[in-house]
Amino acid sequence: MKYIALISFSLLLMLTSCNSEIQPYDDITPINWKERAATINPADSLQTGSSYLAVYSAIYSVTEHRIINLTVTVSLRNISSTDTIYIRKADYYNTEGDLIRSYTKTPVYLKPLETIEIVIDEKDNHGGSGANFIFEWAKQENTHEPIFDAVMISTSGQQGISFTTQGINR
């Protein structure tokens, strides 16, 4: 009888522990680029620039025939505590240099100290091992340039991979 009670309790414990599902994050919303649209007045005499950011949506493991796909989080950072900056272009290219997608067709703003992010899903392997972004931006004369960086991450079984890259001005 004790044996049956122990088995019943074990089964009940397993069933209740397996019922807990991982809940999706409903509060995470992708960037609404249209909502962030800004008009740049040519009379404002803003300084313009361009930055390059290397990203990896896939890397090789062991040989060139084994590929690990990565999730890429690209951060666009306004490090000024007083001035808004403008992102005029955010284009994503693959290893071969082909344009995959343009994230904005019109300028968008970043408030002082604001960061916005572009996330490339792990299943999106269009970029490959040599993917990159080109950003064009505009800022006030005495304002810091924006910073662009990326975090690449993947977990598979017991192994986790993560690393970062930083943009450079062109």
C-alpha positions in Angstrom: 0.0 0.0 0.0 2.8 2.4 0.8 4.3 1.6 -2.6 1.1 2.6 -4.4 0.8 5.8 -2.4 4.4 6.7 -3.2 3.9 6.1 -6.9 0.7 8.1 -6.9 2.3 11.0 -5.1 5.3 10.9 -7.6 3.0 10.9 -10.6 1.0 13.8 -9.1 4.2 15.8 -8.5 5.4 15.2 -12.1 2.1 16.2 -13.6 1.8 19.4 -11.7 5.4 20.4 -12.3 5.0 19.8 -16.1 2.0 22.1 -16.3 4.0 25.3 -15.9 4.4 26.8 -19.3 6.8 29.6 -20.1 4.7 32.7 -20.7 5.6 35.0 -23.6 6.6 38.5 -22.8 3.6 40.4 -24.0 5.0 43.8 -22.9 7.9 43.6 -25.4 7.0 45.6 -28.5 9.1 46.0 -31.6 10.1 49.5 -32.7 7.3 51.4 -34.4 9.6 53.2 -36.9 6.6 55.2 -38.3 5.7 56.5 -34.8 9.3 57.7 -34.4 9.4 59.6 -37.7 11.0 63.0 -37.6 11.4 65.9 -40.0 14.8 67.3 -40.3 14.8 71.0 -41.2 17.7 71.8 -43.6 18.1 75.2 -41.8 19.1 73.4 -38.6 22.6 72.8 -40.0 23.0 69.4 -38.3 26.2 67.5 -38.7 25.8 64.2 -40.5 27.8 61.0 -40.3 27.8 57.3 -41.1 28.7 54.3 -39.0 29.4 50.6 -39.7 28.5 47.8 -37.4 29.5 44.1 -38.0 27.0 41.5 -36.8 26.9 37.8 -36.9 23.6 36.0 -37.4 25.6 32.7 -37.8 29.0 31.5 -36.8 31.0 28.4 -37.6 31.6 25.7 -35.0 34.2 22.9 -35.4 34.3 23.1 -39.2 32.9 25.4 -41.9 30.1 22.8 -42.4 28.6 23.2 -38.9 26.8 26.5 -38.4 25.3 27.9 -35.2 22.6 30.6 -35.7 22.6 33.5 -33.3 20.1 36.0 -32.0 21.4 39.5 -32.7 20.4 42.5 -30.6 21.6 45.8 -32.2 21.5 48.9 -29.9 21.3 52.4 -31.3 22.3 54.7 -28.4 22.0 58.4 -28.0 24.7 59.2 -25.4 23.8 62.9 -25.2 22.0 63.9 -22.0 20.6 67.1 -23.6 20.1 66.7 -27.4 18.0 64.6 -29.7 19.8 62.8 -32.5 18.3 61.5 -35.7 18.9 58.1 -37.5 18.5 58.8 -41.2 19.2 55.2 -42.3 19.5 51.7 -40.7 20.3 49.2 -43.4 21.1 45.5 -42.9 23.3 43.7 -45.3 24.3 40.0 -45.7 27.8 38.4 -46.0 27.8 39.0 -49.8 27.0 42.7 -49.3 23.4 42.5 -50.5 20.8 44.6 -48.8 18.5 42.4 -46.7 16.2 45.1 -45.3 16.0 48.8 -44.6 14.6 49.5 -41.2 13.6 53.1 -41.9 12.9 55.1 -45.0 12.5 58.4 -43.2 14.6 59.9 -40.3 13.7 58.8 -36.8 14.6 60.4 -33.5 16.3 59.2 -30.3 15.7 61.3 -27.3 18.6 62.2 -24.9 20.0 59.0 -23.4 17.5 56.9 -25.3 18.4 53.5 -26.7 16.4 51.6 -29.3 17.0 48.1 -30.4 16.8 46.0 -33.5 16.5 42.3 -32.8 17.3 39.7 -35.5 15.8 36.4 -34.5 18.0 33.3 -34.3 15.9 31.6 -37.0 16.6 34.5 -39.4 19.8 33.3 -41.0 19.7 35.7 -44.0 22.7 37.7 -42.8 25.2 34.9 -42.3 28.7 35.1 -40.7 29.6 38.4 -42.3 26.4 40.5 -41.9 26.6 44.2 -41.2 24.6 47.4 -40.7 25.2 50.9 -42.1 23.7 53.7 -40.1 23.4 57.3 -41.3 22.7 59.9 -38.6 22.4 63.6 -37.9 23.2 65.5 -34.7 23.7 69.0 -33.3 27.2 70.4 -33.7 28.4 70.0 -30.1 26.6 66.7 -29.4 28.2 63.3 -29.0 27.9 60.9 -31.9 25.6 58.0 -31.5 26.9 54.6 -30.4 26.0 51.4 -32.3 26.8 48.0 -30.7 25.5 44.5 -31.0 25.2 41.5 -28.7 25.0 38.0 -30.4 23.8 35.1 -28.3 22.8 31.4 -28.7 22.2 28.6 -26.3 22.1 25.0 -27.4 21.8 22.2 -24.8 24.4 22.9 -22.1 26.4 25.3 -24.2 26.0 29.1 -24.4 27.7 31.5 -26.8 27.7 35.3 -26.5 29.9 38.1 -27.7 29.6 41.8 -28.7 30.7 44.1 -31.5 31.0 47.9 -31.6 30.3 50.2 -34.5 32.9 52.5 -36.1 32.5 55.8 -37.9 33.0 55.7 -41.7 
